């Protein structure tokens, strides 16, 4: 990575939430560059997150996260969080007109309520 890229990475990491950084360093770890992992781990240590906290988050998140054929975590269709469910839904035009059905992936925050 060039110094400019590292600088951009550090800025992005500083501005990210702790939850996002925990996801990156655990669930998305296999798809990341070693330099990025070192920067994220350093930021988490600076925020007071212990290695035990990171491991705890990782083991719980890996159990429920959907993975592709190569073992890389899949992302939610609506945000960068790890996907925990998937299914059919409608693609909406302007948020008002259902246009066509499509396959979505959902994180815990975007997962539709279960029908009883």
C-alpha positions in Angstrom: 0.0 0.0 0.0 1.2 3.5 -0.7 1.5 6.1 2.1 -1.6 7.9 0.7 -3.6 4.6 0.8 -2.5 3.9 4.3 -3.5 7.4 5.4 -6.9 7.0 3.9 -7.3 3.6 5.6 -6.3 5.1 9.0 -8.9 7.9 8.5 -11.6 5.4 7.6 -10.8 3.2 10.6 -10.8 6.1 13.0 -14.2 7.2 11.7 -15.8 3.6 11.9 -17.9 2.3 14.7 -16.4 -0.3 17.0 -19.0 -2.8 15.8 -17.9 -2.3 12.2 -14.2 -2.7 13.1 -15.0 -5.9 15.1 -16.8 -7.3 12.0 -13.9 -6.4 9.7 -11.2 -8.0 12.0 -13.2 -11.2 12.6 -15.8 -12.0 10.0 -14.2 -10.3 7.0 -10.6 -11.2 8.1 -10.0 -13.7 5.3 -10.6 -11.1 2.6 -8.5 -8.3 4.1 -4.9 -7.2 3.6 -2.5 -7.7 6.6 -1.7 -3.9 6.7 -5.4 -3.2 7.1 -5.8 -5.8 9.9 -2.9 -4.3 11.8 -4.4 -0.8 11.6 -7.8 -2.1 12.7 -6.4 -4.1 15.6 -4.4 -1.1 16.7 -7.5 1.1 16.7 -9.5 -1.5 18.6 -6.8 -1.7 21.3 -6.8 2.1 21.5 -10.5 2.0 22.1 -10.0 -0.5 25.0 -11.2 -3.6 23.2 -9.4 -6.7 24.5 -8.3 -9.7 22.5 -10.9 -11.7 24.4 -13.6 -9.3 23.3 -12.5 -9.7 19.7 -12.4 -13.5 19.9 -15.8 -13.5 21.6 -17.3 -11.3 18.9 -15.7 -13.4 16.2 -16.9 -16.8 17.4 -20.4 -15.6 17.9 -20.6 -13.8 14.5 -19.0 -16.6 12.5 -21.6 -19.1 13.7 -24.5 -17.1 12.2 -22.8 -15.3 9.2 -23.6 -16.6 5.7 -20.4 -17.5 3.7 -19.8 -17.9 0.0 -18.2 -21.0 -1.6 -14.7 -19.7 -0.8 -15.5 -19.1 2.9 -15.7 -15.3 2.6 -18.5 -13.6 4.6 -21.4 -12.2 2.6 -22.6 -8.7 3.3 -26.1 -7.4 3.8 -27.9 -6.1 0.7 -28.6 -2.8 2.6 -25.4 -2.1 4.6 -21.9 -3.4 5.1 -22.8 -5.7 8.0 -22.4 -9.5 7.7 -25.5 -11.2 6.3 -27.2 -13.7 8.6 -30.3 -14.5 6.5 -31.4 -14.4 2.9 -34.6 -14.6 0.9 -36.8 -13.2 -1.8 -38.1 -9.7 -1.6 -39.3 -6.9 -3.9 -37.1 -4.4 -5.7 -38.9 -1.1 -5.2 -38.8 1.8 -7.6 -38.7 5.2 -5.7 -39.6 3.2 -2.6 -43.3 3.0 -3.8 -43.6 0.7 -6.8 -42.7 -3.0 -6.5 -40.9 -3.7 -9.8 -39.6 -7.3 -9.7 -38.7 -9.9 -7.1 -35.0 -10.4 -6.2 -32.8 -12.2 -3.8 -31.6 -10.3 -0.7 -29.2 -10.9 2.1 -30.0 -9.4 5.5 -28.0 -8.5 8.6 -29.5 -8.7 12.0 -30.7 -5.1 11.7 -32.4 -5.5 8.3 -33.7 -9.0 8.7 -37.5 -9.0 8.1 -39.6 -10.0 11.1 -40.4 -13.7 11.3 -43.9 -14.6 10.4 -45.7 -16.6 13.0 
